[in-house]
């Protein structure tokens, strides 16, 4: 049976170019990673070629490409098309989607359009959270029910799940293609707006180092679910300025087997 992915999320190394992320992940000991695809900044046809070569040289499997934002219209735009095509070309398993759309029905139509572009070759996952238009697991479930497409799924982020006051669902359900794992401080559950965004981007920590429910962390580690380690930490970035060294530290401190249910 194929081993579930245990990946270095792209957010762990925001200071790295896309094509360097697989090299950083492989150097640290990971077999998989996430990937930034930002057509407004670092992404281009040259970036696609360099990243494809990097994946071939390292053997890294992409757990996801991120992030596609739902907004403005009821159909997929050119940026969505670039991200979907990159995910397909690079063999990613998932596409991470976030909604900041002000019109619910239009966001459903836009997400469905993205799913149709991905067909059955890429799971399209909505990430819920306090900073998005879809703030809870129940809201995400309804959204995916309304989309009603076999490629549609929900990304569970442990920090966002805690902020929403939700419990860990049956994560090995096909509704949840992968999980974003991290530890965090319970003070984040009291934050909102820009304060919560800052916590999500800068105040996460390695598994076992914070105040997350240890039983939920163990269940994630013990499951057959694909997991992306979303250890976005200003402290780690400051202490380990070299992304290669930082990734090795995350790999060492987030050992899946040592965190499984005993």
C-alpha positions in Angstrom: 0.0 0.0 0.0 1.3 3.5 -0.9 2.5 5.5 2.1 0.6 8.7 2.8 2.4 11.9 2.1 4.2 13.8 4.8 5.1 17.1 3.1 6.9 20.3 3.7 4.3 23.0 3.0 5.4 25.9 0.7 4.5 28.3 3.6 7.4 26.9 5.6 9.8 28.5 3.2 8.2 31.7 1.8 11.7 33.0 1.1 12.4 30.3 -1.5 11.8 30.4 -5.2 9.3 27.8 -6.4 11.8 25.6 -8.2 14.0 25.5 -5.0 11.2 24.2 -2.8 11.5 20.5 -4.0 15.3 20.7 -3.5 14.9 22.1 0.0 12.3 19.5 0.9 14.5 16.6 -0.4 17.6 17.9 1.3 15.7 17.9 4.6 14.5 14.3 4.2 11.0 14.9 2.9 9.5 12.9 0.0 6.9 15.5 -0.8 6.3 19.2 -0.7 3.8 21.9 -1.5 4.2 24.5 -4.2 3.5 28.3 -4.5 2.1 29.2 -7.9 1.7 33.0 -8.0 1.3 34.3 -11.5 1.4 37.9 -10.2 4.9 37.4 -8.7 7.2 34.5 -9.2 5.4 32.2 -11.6 6.0 32.1 -15.4 6.6 29.6 -18.1 10.3 29.6 -17.1 9.4 29.0 -13.5 7.2 26.0 -14.6 10.1 24.5 -16.6 12.6 25.0 -13.8 10.2 23.5 -11.2 9.4 20.5 -13.4 13.1 19.8 -13.7 13.6 20.2 -10.0 10.8 17.7 -9.3 12.4 15.2 -11.7 15.8 15.6 -10.2 14.6 15.2 -6.6 11.7 12.7 -7.0 9.6 15.0 -4.8 5.8 14.5 -5.1 3.7 17.6 -4.8 0.9 17.4 -2.3 -0.6 20.7 -3.6 -0.3 23.8 -5.5 -1.6 27.0 -3.9 -3.4 29.3 -3.9 -6.4 30.0 -6.1 -8.6 32.8 -4.7 -12.4 32.9 -5.4 -13.5 36.5 -6.0 -15.4 38.9 -8.2 -17.0 36.8 -10.9 -18.9 33.5 -11.3 -16.4 31.9 -13.6 -12.7 30.9 -13.5 -10.3 33.6 -14.5 -6.9 33.5 -16.3 -5.0 33.2 -12.9 -7.1 30.2 -12.0 -6.3 28.6 -15.4 -2.6 29.1 -14.9 -2.7 27.5 -11.4 -4.7 24.5 -12.6 -2.5 23.9 -15.6 0.6 24.1 -13.4 -0.9 21.6 -10.9 -1.7 19.2 -13.8 1.7 19.7 -15.4 3.6 19.2 -12.2 1.6 16.1 -11.1 0.2 17.7 -7.9 -2.4 15.9 -6.0 -4.4 18.9 -4.8 -5.2 22.5 -5.6 -5.7 24.8 -2.5 -8.6 27.3 -3.0 -9.5 30.1 -0.7 -12.7 32.3 -0.9 -12.9 36.0 -0.4 -15.9 36.2 -2.6 -18.7 38.5 -1.4 -21.4 36.5 -3.4 -21.9 33.0 -2.3 -23.7 31.6 -5.4 -21.1 33.2 -7.6 -18.3 31.6 -5.6 -19.9 28.2 -5.9 -20.1 28.7 -9.7 -16.5 29.8 -9.9 -15.3 26.9 -7.8 -17.3 24.5 -10.0 -15.7 26.0 -13.1 -12.2 25.3 -11.6 -13.3 21.7 -10.8 -14.3 21.2 -14.4 -10.9 22.5 -15.5 -9.2 20.1 -13.2 -11.4 17.2 -14.2 -10.5 14.0 -12.3 -6.8 14.6 -12.3 -6.6 17.1 -9.4 -8.6 17.4 -6.2 -9.8 21.0 -5.7 -9.9 21.8 -2.0 -11.6 24.7 -0.3 -9.7 25.9 2.8 -12.0 27.3 5.5 -10.9 29.8 8.1 -11.7 32.9 10.1 -10.0 35.1 7.4 -12.0 33.6 4.5 -15.7 33.9 3.4 -16.1 30.2 4.5 -15.3 30.2 8.2 -16.2 26.8 9.6 -16.2 23.1 8.7 -20.0 23.1 8.5 -19.9 26.0 6.1 -17.3 24.2 4.0 -19.4 21.0 3.9 -22.4 23.0 2.7 -20.2 24.7 0.1 -18.9 21.4 -1.3 -22.4 19.9 -1.3 -23.6 22.9 -3.4 -20.7 22.6 -5.8 -21.5 18.9 -6.2 -18.4 17.8 -8.2 -16.4 14.6 -7.7 -13.1 16.6 -7.7 -14.2 19.0 -4.9 -13.0 18.5 -1.4 -12.2 20.2 1.9 -8.8 21.0 3.3 -8.6 20.7 7.1 -6.1 23.1 8.7 -5.7 22.2 12.4 -5.3 25.9 13.4 -8.3 27.0 11.5 -10.3 24.1 12.8 -9.5 25.1 16.3 -10.4 28.8 15.6 -13.8 27.7 14.3 -14.5 25.7 17.4 -14.8 22.5 15.4 -13.7 19.0 16.2 -11.5 16.8 14.0 -13.8 14.9 11.6 -13.3 11.5 10.1 -10.2 12.6 8.1 -9.8 9.5 6.1 -13.1 10.3 4.3 -12.6 11.1 0.6 -14.2 14.5 1.4 -10.8 15.4 3.0 -8.0 14.8 0.5 -5.3 16.1 2.8 -4.7 17.9 6.1 -2.5 20.9 7.0 -0.9 20.1 10.4 0.8 22.4 12.8 0.9 23.2 16.5 -0.3 26.6 17.7 -1.2 28.7 20.8 -4.8 28.7 22.0 -4.6 32.5 22.1 -5.1 32.4 18.3 -8.6 31.2 18.8 -9.5 34.6 20.4 -8.1 36.6 17.4 -9.9 37.8 14.3 -9.2 39.9 11.2 -5.6 41.0 10.7 -4.5 39.7 14.1 -5.6 36.2 13.3 -3.9 36.4 9.8 -0.7 37.4 11.6 -1.0 34.4 13.9 -1.7 32.0 11.0 1.3 33.3 9.0 3.8 33.9 11.8 2.9 32.1 15.1 2.5 28.4 14.3 5.0 26.0 15.7 6.3 22.4 15.3 4.1 19.5 16.4 4.2 19.0 20.1 5.6 22.5 20.8 2.4 24.4 21.3 -1.1 24.0 22.8 -3.0 22.1 20.1 -5.1 19.2 21.2 -2.5 16.4 21.4 -5.1 13.7 20.7 -6.1 15.4 17.4 -2.4 15.8 16.4 -1.8 12.1 17.2 -4.9 11.0 15.2 -3.7 12.9 12.2 -0.2 11.4 12.4 -1.7 7.9 13.0 -4.1 8.2 10.0 -3.6 7.2 6.4 -4.3 10.8 5.4 -1.8 12.9 3.3 -0.4 15.6 5.6 1.2 19.0 4.7 3.2 20.5 7.6 2.1 24.1 7.6 4.7 25.3 10.1 4.6 29.0 9.3 6.7 30.6 12.0 8.4 33.9 12.3 10.5 32.5 15.1 11.8 29.7 12.9 12.5 32.0 10.0 14.5 34.3 12.3 16.4 31.5 14.0 17.0 29.5 10.8 17.4 32.0 8.1 18.7 29.5 5.6 15.5 27.7 4.3 17.5 24.5 3.9 18.4 24.5 7.6 14.9 25.5 8.6 13.4 22.6 6.6 15.7 20.1 8.2 14.7 21.4 11.6 11.0 21.0 10.8 11.6 17.5 9.5 13.6 16.6 12.7 11.0 18.0 15.1 7.9 16.8 13.3 8.4 13.0 13.1 5.2 11.3 12.2 5.8 8.0 13.8 6.8 9.5 17.2 3.6 11.5 17.3 1.2 8.6 16.5 -1.4 7.3 18.9 0.4 5.0 21.4 
